[in-house]
Amino acid sequence: MLATTQFGETAAGRAPLLIAHGLFGSGRNFGVIARNLAADRPVLTVDMRNHGASPWTETHTYPDMAGDLAEVIEAHGGRADVLGHSMGGKAAMVLALTRPDLVDRLIVADIAPVAYAHTQLAYLRAMRDLDLAGVASRGDADRRLRAAIPDFAIRAFLVQSLDVAEATWRLNLKTLEQDMPAIMGFPDIDATFEKPTMFLAGGASDYVLPEYRDTIRRYFPTARMVKIPGANHWLHAEKPREFEAAVDAFLDRT
């Protein structure tokens, strides 16, 4: 099963909120947010397969990831509200479409059920090609990645997955590279999810465009669209308090 951390106490009759992170991330990306949201509900964060402390596997598809999330929910009472960001959002959508019995409410953060053209292979290959010999700190790794990845924020995010002591990445780069087309795509599923759904997007992000709304409504007819002004794709890191407020408001309202 996926490596799972619980915040807050299990409450009788109260389903947990399960949070699924995006590509190259880990459950730790949502640690502070999960702790704050757990004030009045149990919250579970996971490391997705091939990330963090979770098992490394030979495939990395959305049916795989949805099955992993289903296993976590079944081990924690059999129903949950589910929040997923980016890759985790697509996994959450596939879970809701294929196992609606497990999902009470769905929150999708800055991603749509469509195929994207912008690949993450450049970042993956920069990590793969980095010589970790002599890297004594994440700061060293950051400096060595600078030429390949000029953006400081992206480098800072990626090096969180570096295990300096073991001189290795906590990412299965081989499988992630192999299945990058599947990660960038979205499976063709003949189903709809009728329960409360929110698509929470960054106001400055280009991941959830107006032309995707028909596809979103086809799969999720009750979906409401909410934007966080000024936030980009990593909206939970850039505007964490606004992100929490939007999630809290949706869960309280529905």
N, C-alpha and C positions, 0 to 999 in steps of 0.2 A: 504494500500500500504506500501511497505518497507520504513523505515526511509531513507531519501535520502539527501545528501549534494551536492550542486553544487559549483564548482570552475570555475572561469572565466565567461565571458559573453556569453550569447546565441548569436550565429552568424547566420544570414540568410544564408541558404543553406549549413551550416556546421553541420554535425551530431556530437553529443557529443560522448565522450569516456566514457563508463560505466564500472566501476571496481567492481568486485565481489570478496570478501575475502574468506579465507578458514575456515575450522572447528575451532571453539572456538575463532575466530577473530571478527573483526568489521570493519566498514568503516574507522575508525580512524587509522587502521594499514597502510593505504595508503594516509594519509593526506598530508604529505610533498611531496610525489611523485605526487599526484593529483594536488597540487598547482603548482608544477614545469611544469607538462605536460600541464597545463591550460594556459600557456603563449600564445599559438596560437590556442587553441580549448577549448570549454567547456568540463569539466570533471565532471562526476557524480560518487560519491561513495555511496554505500548502506550498511546497516546492513542486512544480510540475515535473513530469518525467524528464529525464536527461538534464535536469537543473538541480543545483543545490545538493541537498542530502537525499534526494529521491533516487530510485533505481535508474540505471542507464539501460536503455532498451535498443533494439535494432530498428525500430520504426518510431516515427513521431508524426502521427496523423491526428486529425480532429476526432474521428471515432475512437482512436486510442485514448486521447486525453479526456474525452467525455466519459469513457468507461472508467478511467481512473477517478474522476470526480464522483461518479455514481458510487464507486466502492467506498469512498470517504463518507458520503452522505448516509449510505446504508449502515456504516459502522457508528454513526452518530445520530441514530433515531429514525432514519428513513425519509426525512423531508428537510428541506433547507431553503432559505433565500440564497440566491447565488449572484455574486458580483465578479465580473471578469474584465480585465484590462487587456486590450490589444489581442495577442494570441490567446490569452486566458479568456477574453471576451468571446472569441470565436468558439473556443472549447465549451464555454458556458451556453452559448446559443445552440450548439449541436446537442448538448445534454438536454436542454429544455425541449428541443424539437423531438428528440428520440425517447426521452424518459420524463415526460411531463409530470408523472406521478411523484417524482422526487423533488420537483422544483415548485415552490410556492410563488415566488416573485423573482424577477430577473432584472439585473442592472448590468448594462453593457457599456463599458467605458472606452470611448474614442476608437471605435472600430465598427465596421458594418459587415453584413453577410455577403461580401463580394470578394472577387479576386483583386489583388493589388499588384501594380507593376513594379513598385519600388521594392527591390530585394534588400535583404540585410546581409548579403554575402560578403560585402566589402568589410564590414565589421568582424564577421566571423573569420575571414581569412587573415585579417590583421592579428586577431588573437591567436589563431593557429600558427602563424608564421613568427610570432614573437619568441625569441630565444630567452627562455626563463633562467638560463644559467647566470648566476650572479645577481639575480633580482632579489634584493634584500627587503623591499617594501613595495606597497602599492604605488607609492610615489615614484619609485624607480620604473615600474611598469608603465605608469602614466607618461613619463618622459620618453620612454622607448616607443610608445604608441603614437606620439605626437605627430610624426610625419605622415603616418597612414590615416590617422583620425584627428584632424585639426580641431574639432569641436570639443572643448573642455568638458562640457556637461555630459556628453556621450562617453568620453573616456572615463570620467568619474563613475558613471553608472556601470560600465563594463568591468572595471577593475574590482568592483565589489564582489565579483564571482571568482577572483583569484585567490587560491590558497597559497600564500607565500611560503609557509613552512614546508609544504609538500611540493612546491614548485610545479603546480598544476592548476588547470582551470576546473571549477566545479560545474562544468558544462560538457556535455558529450558532443563536442564539436563535429565529430565524424558523422553521427546520425543526423544532427541538425543541418549540416551541409547537404547530406544526401536527400533529406525530405524538405528542403527549403521551398520547392515548388508547391508542395501540399500545404506548408505553413502560410505561404502567401495567398493561397487559394481558399475556396470554401466548398465543401461537398454539396452535391445536388441532393436535397432532401425534400420529399413530397410530404410535408407536414406543416402544421401551424401550431403556435403556442398562444393560447387564448388568455392566459393569466396576466396579471399586471406586469408591465415591462417598461423600463426607462432606458433610453439611449442618452448617455451623459457625455457630451463632447466638449473639447477645448474650443473656445471661440476663435482662436488663431490657428487651429489645426486644420489640415486638409484631408483628414482620414474619413470624416463623415460628411460627404458632400450632398447638396440638395438633390442631385440626380440619383442618389442611392435610396431615397425615401420610399419609392414605389416597391423596391425589393424588400426593404425593411418591413413595410406594411403587409407585404404578401406573406412573410413568415410570422410576423408579430403584429396582428391587426389592432391590438390595444396599445401599441407602443406610444409613449409620449417622448418628445424630444426636448432636451434641456442642454443649454450651453453655459460654460463657465467663462465669462469674458476674460480675454487676455491670456488664457491658458493654451498651451500647445499640446502635443500628443501625450507627454508625461504629466497630464493635468493633476494627478494625485500628488506628485512631487512638487510641482510648481505652485499649486493653490490648494494645499492640504485641508485648510479649515473650510474653504468654500466647497471642496469635494465632500468632506464629511457632512456639511450642512445639507447639501443636495441629497445625499444618500439617506440621511436621517429623515428629511422631509418626505421623501418618497415612501420610506418604510412606515412612517407614522400615518401618512395620508391613506395608504392602501392597506 
